Amino acid sequence: MEIGKGGLYADIKSILEQARGSAVRAVNFSMVIAYWEIGKRIVEEEQQGSKRAVFGQATLKQLSVQLSNEFGKGFDESNLRNMRLFYQAFLIRDALRHELSWTHYRFIMKVDNTDARNYYMNEAAEQNWSTRVLERQINSLYFQRLLSSKNKQPLIAKAEAENKQDQPTIFDFVKDPYILEFLQLQPNATLYERELETELLNKLQLFLLELGKGFSFVARQKRISADNEHFYIDLVFYNYILKCFILVDLKVGKLSHQDIGQMDLYVRYYEDQIKQESDNPTIGLILCTEKNETIVKYSVLKESKQIFASKYKLYLPSEKELIDELNAELAQLKNKKL
């Protein structure tokens, strides 16, 4: 009987590969739990008798030597300190995600904000982020950028939350700014919108990662027609979580009222001609290098639930630069309200 590479052989091979993968993940998570328990034990020893008791450097060094002699690599002083930090960052063991490796947790536990830590842990597990992707998302302040965008539209966000309770809204996806450092383009380069569009499509997987979960690519330079005039939408996506089309227009330069009017046309056209009854309202997203807040204030962008404008950066700013920019924009919005 010729078994060959298909049929029975393929099925058994798949079973074995899945079993091996599950075994590896189980072993990895067992070590993660072991590191958590070690961190807990070290903290308990530190706090014995007094919460301010000092766990001496010599004690940690001696512990490292003994563990390394018996169990090999992975128990140097630095890693023991990481285990201690791991326990302190995640006091509830059952909250840990088994999909993640120790390397994942080493990145996540260094995030100061508790909400951000939990966000990165859950997203990394659910979206199957590699450690490299996770590091990039943390370094680009992915969570803070999402949070900042929500804070810029508090009234609309509140209304959405009241209407849709636990349902995701566009405010869970839109970021400002978007970070496109993966294009490896010089920030001061003279770019044309078509060139930017081409580079984004050449690295579509990374662009989808920056856009967020649930995005799928639909079209480039999508033509729509009104009477005898033709218009071209730079990029069209569909988000299966939001269940809507998302139209993206790329602008190299400052946002103008013509850009907003053009996107308004695109969105209205999709609402009338393309959107199905089961789809949610179409979203328009204008990506530009600079926004004019006065134009934003006196345009349909001000309280729109369907059209948004965000800046993009071609380089990865430092954490301080990003935080300063996010804080400056929020302060500017608060001053305008006053």
N, C-alpha and C positions, 0 to 999 in steps of 0.2 A: 504493500500500500504506500503510495507516494503522498506524504503529508504536505510537502512544499512549504512555502512561506505565507500562504494565505489560510483562510479558514481556521481549522483547529489550532495550528501552530500560532497564528496571529492572536487568537483569543487567549491562549495560555501565556504567551509572551506578555500580553497586555496585563493579565492578572498578576504575573510575577513582578512586572515593573511597578505596578501600583502598590503591591505589597511591600516591595523594597523601599519605594518612596515614603510610604506610610511609616515603615519601620525607622527610616532615617529621621523623619520629622518627629516621631515619638521619642527617639533617643535624644535628639537635639533639645526638645522641650523638657525632657527629664533633667538635662544638664542645666537648663535655664532655671527650673525649679530648685535644683540643688544650689545654684549660685544665689538665688533669693534666700534660701534657708541659711546659707553661710553668712550672707549679709546681715540677716536678722540676728544670728547668733553673735556676730561681732558687735552689733549695736547693743544687744543685751549685755554683753560683757563690758562695753564702754560705760553703760549707764548703771552698772551694778552699784547699789548703795547711794548713788547720786546721779541725777541727770546731767550734771556737769563734770562727771568724772572723766579723766583723760585716759584714752587707750594709748599707751606709750608706743612710740615709734619702734623701740627695741622689741616690744611684744609682737607687733605686726611683722617685723622683719624675721623674728624667730619662727613665727607661725608660717610665714612664707617658705622658709628654708625647710621646715619639717614636711610641709605639704608637697613641696616640689620634689623632695627626696623620695617620697613614697608614691606620689601620683603623677609626677612628670611636669611638663610645661603647663602654663595656665594659672599658676598660683603665685606669681610674683607680687610684690607689694602693690604695684599699680593696679593689678587686676583685683586684688583683695579690696582695695579702696573702691573700685568700681562696683564690686558686689555689695559693699556697704551702701554706696549711693543708690544702687538698684533697689534695695529694700526700702530705703528712705523715700524714694520717688514713687514706689508702688507698694503701699502698706498692705493692700488687700491682695493676697496671692491669687484668689479666684478670678480677679479682674484681668489677669494676664492673658494674652492671646497666644494660643499654642501654635499658630501659623508662623510666628516670628522667631528668628534665631537670636542668639546672644549678641551678635553684632548689631542687629536691629535695635535691641534694647540699649546697647551702649550708646547709640546715637540719641535715642529718645529720652533716656533718663537725664541727659544733660540739658534738656529744655526746661527752663525755670517755671514757666506757667503751667499750672495743673491742667487747665482746659486744653491747652495746646498739646501737652503730652498725651492726653487721652485721645485727642483728635488724630495725632500722627500714629499712635498705636493702632487705632481701629481702622483708619484708612489704609495703612500699610498692610494690615491683615486682609481686609476686604478687597483691596485693589491689587493684591499680590505684588506690592512694590519690592523691588530688589533693594539691597542696602545702599547701592549707589543712588538710586532714585530717591530713597528716603532722605539721604544726606542732602541731596539737591533741594528737595522740598523744604527741609528745615532751614537750610542756609538762605533760601529765597523768601523766608518768612511767609510761606504759603498760607498758613492759618491766619496770621495777622492781617494779610491782605484781604482775605475773605471777610474777616470780621470788620475791617475798616470800611469795606464797600457796603456792608449792612448798615453800619452806623451813619453812613451818608444819606440814607433814605429812611429815617426812623419811622415816619408816619405811614409810609407805604408798607414797610416791612411789618409794622405792627398790625396793619389791616390784613395783610396776607396771613400772618400768624393766626389772627382771630378767625379768619375764614377757613383756613386749611390746617389748623391744629398741627398734626405731625407730618403733614405732607411737605415735601421739599418745594422750594420756590426758587425763582431765578436769583434771589439774594443769597442763596446757598452756593451759587456758582460764579457769579460775576466778581472779578477781582480788579483792583486798581492800585498800583499798576500791574500789568502783565510783564513777566520777565522772560525775554527771548534770547538769553545769553548762549543757548545751544546753537544758534545760527552762526556764531563765531564771526559776526560782522563788526567792523569798527564803528563805534558810536558816532564818530564824526564823519563817517563816510557819506558821500552823496549818493543817496538811494532813490530809486524810482519805485513806485508802488508795485509795479509788475515784477520787479526783481525781488522785492520783499515777499510777495506772494509765492514766487517760484521757490525761494529758499525755504519757506514754511512748508510747502508741499514736499520738498525734497527730504524734510525731516518731520514728516507728518506725525509719526508716532510720538515724538517729543512734544510737538505742538498740542496734540490731543491730551497729553499728560498735563500740560500747563493749563489747558482749557478746563479740565476737570473730568470727573467720572460721567459716563453715560453718553459721551459725544461720539457720533459716527459721521464720517465724511460723506457728503452727497454730491457736490458739484463745485467746479471752478469756473469763474466767468459765466455764471448762469444768466442766459439772455432772457429778458422779459420785454414785452412790447406793449406800447400804448399808442393806438392808431398807427401812424407810420414811423414812430420813434422807437428806437431800441436802447435798452439800458442793460448794463452788465454788473451783476453782483459778484464781488470778488470771490467770496467763499461761502458755501452753504453747508450747514451741518444739521443733523437731527439728533436731539437728545432723548434717548428712550426712557430716561427717568422723569424728565419734565414733560415728555410726550409732546414736543413742539419742534418746529424748525427754528434754527438760529442762523441769522444772516450776518455775515461779518464783512465790514468794509474797512480797507486798510488805507490810512492816510499818513503820508510822510510830511509832517509839518503840523501846524496848529489847526485845531478844530475850527470850522467855519459854519455859519448858519446854513450855507448851501449844502454842506455835508449832512447836516441834520435833516434838512428838507428832502434830500435824496434818499436817505435811509427811511424816512417816513413814507415815501412813495413805495419803496421796496416792500416794507412791512404790510402796507395796505393792499398791495397787489397780491402778496402771498395769502393774506387773509381772504381775499375775494376769489382768487383763481386756483390756488394750490392746496391750501389747508383742507384736510378732511374733517368731517364732523367729529370724529373721535380725537382729533388733535387739540391741544391747548393753544392759546394765542401765540402767534409768531413773535419771536424776539429779534430785535436788531441791535447789533453791537458794533460801534465804531471804534477802531483802534487808531490812536493818533499819538504823535510824539509830545504834543502840548495841548492843554485845554484852556480855553478862554472862559473863566467862570462867569463873566457877565453874560456871554452868549448862552451858557448853560442855564443861567437864572431866568432869562427871558425867552426861552424856547420850550418846545414840547418835552425837552429832557428834564425839566425841573421836577415834575412829579409823575413822569411817565413810568408805566409798569411794563412797557414793551420796547422802549428804545433807550440804550445806554451808551455812554462814551467812557472809555478808559484809556489811560496812557500806557505806552509800552516802552520798555528799556531794552537796549541791545547788549547790555552787560549786567553782570550780577553785582549790585551795589553791596557795600558793607552793611552789616546789621544795623549799625548806627545811622547810616545814610537812609536806609529804608524806614526805620522807626521815626527819624526826624521828619521825613517827607510825609509819612502817614499822619503824624501828630500835627504838622503844619496845615495839612488840608482840612483836618477835623476842626482845628482852631479857626481857620478861615470861614468854614461853614457856620460855626457857632457865632462868630462876630457878625455875619450877615443877618442871622436871625435876630440878633439884638438890635 
